[in-house]
């Protein structure tokens, strides 16, 4: 496993932890919207991990609307700071 894949897996773990926290919350206005965003981010991360391993299939393609997320994840894997 290379540094890039490790960064993707770390981010995936963080997304899964946040998703679990959202599931446990009782009342919050944006809870379900955030859960939807996290599901999309999780799917994207899994697709990027599969792509890095050469296991890309049509169903795992990263949607073009998530290109900024893909770039940020790639930069994180390279140790590049992202602007806030």
Backbone torsions as a table, in degrees:
resi	resn	phi	psi	omega
1	UNK	NA	126.4	-179.1
2	UNK	-89.7	175.9	-176.8
3	UNK	-63.3	-36.6	179.5
4	UNK	-63.7	-46.2	178.9
5	UNK	-65.6	-37.4	178.5
6	UNK	-62.0	-41.1	178.2
7	UNK	-63.9	-41.7	178.0
8	UNK	-63.0	-43.4	-179.4
9	UNK	-67.0	-36.3	177.1
10	UNK	-64.5	-45.0	178.2
11	UNK	-63.2	-40.3	177.8
12	UNK	-60.9	-40.7	178.2
13	UNK	-62.3	-44.4	179.0
14	UNK	-61.9	-41.2	178.8
15	UNK	-64.2	-43.6	179.4
16	UNK	-63.1	-38.8	178.0
17	UNK	-65.0	-45.2	178.9
18	UNK	-64.0	-39.7	178.9
19	UNK	-61.3	-44.9	179.1
20	UNK	-61.0	-39.3	177.6
21	UNK	-64.2	-39.3	178.4
22	UNK	-64.7	-38.2	179.7
23	UNK	-62.7	-37.7	-177.3
24	UNK	-77.2	-19.1	-178.8
25	UNK	-66.1	139.2	-178.8
26	UNK	-82.5	-56.1	-176.4
27	UNK	-134.7	122.1	172.3
28	UNK	-157.8	137.2	-174.3
29	UNK	-58.9	-43.5	-173.6
30	UNK	-101.3	13.3	-173.7
31	UNK	-54.8	-53.4	-175.2
32	UNK	-70.6	-33.9	176.8
33	UNK	-64.5	-43.9	-179.8
34	UNK	-66.0	-38.2	177.8
35	UNK	-61.1	-39.9	177.0
36	UNK	-63.2	-42.6	177.8
37	UNK	-62.0	-41.6	-179.4
38	UNK	-66.6	-36.9	177.2
39	UNK	-61.9	-42.5	178.6
40	UNK	-65.1	-43.8	179.6
41	UNK	-63.4	-40.4	178.8
42	UNK	-63.4	-43.9	178.8
43	UNK	-62.4	-40.1	178.9
44	UNK	-64.1	-45.9	179.3
45	UNK	-61.3	-42.8	179.2
46	UNK	-64.2	-37.3	177.7
47	UNK	-65.9	-40.8	179.1
48	UNK	-65.7	-38.7	176.9
49	UNK	-63.7	-45.6	179.3
50	UNK	-63.3	-40.3	179.5
51	UNK	-63.5	-41.8	179.6
52	UNK	-63.9	-29.8	179.0
53	UNK	-88.6	-1.6	179.8
54	UNK	79.6	21.5	-178.3
55	UNK	-105.1	25.1	-175.2
56	UNK	-66.6	130.4	173.4
57	UNK	-126.7	162.3	-177.6
58	UNK	-54.2	-41.0	-176.7
59	UNK	-72.0	-12.3	-179.0
60	UNK	-101.0	3.3	-178.6
61	UNK	-61.5	142.3	177.1
62	UNK	-79.3	125.7	179.4
63	UNK	-59.2	143.3	-178.1
64	UNK	-62.7	-23.0	179.2
65	UNK	-70.2	-15.1	-178.8
66	UNK	-102.7	18.9	179.7
67	UNK	-57.4	-41.0	177.4
68	UNK	-61.4	-38.8	177.6
69	UNK	-64.3	-43.5	179.0
70	UNK	-60.5	-42.3	179.5
71	UNK	-65.4	-41.0	180.0
72	UNK	-65.9	-40.1	179.5
73	UNK	-67.5	-41.5	178.6
74	UNK	-62.6	-43.0	179.5
75	UNK	-64.3	-38.2	178.3
76	UNK	-63.3	-37.4	178.2
77	UNK	-68.8	-24.5	179.2
78	UNK	-92.5	-3.4	-179.7
79	UNK	79.2	23.1	-179.6
80	UNK	-94.6	130.9	179.1
81	UNK	-71.9	138.5	177.8
82	UNK	-100.8	141.6	176.5
83	UNK	-66.9	146.9	-177.3
84	UNK	-78.7	NA	NA
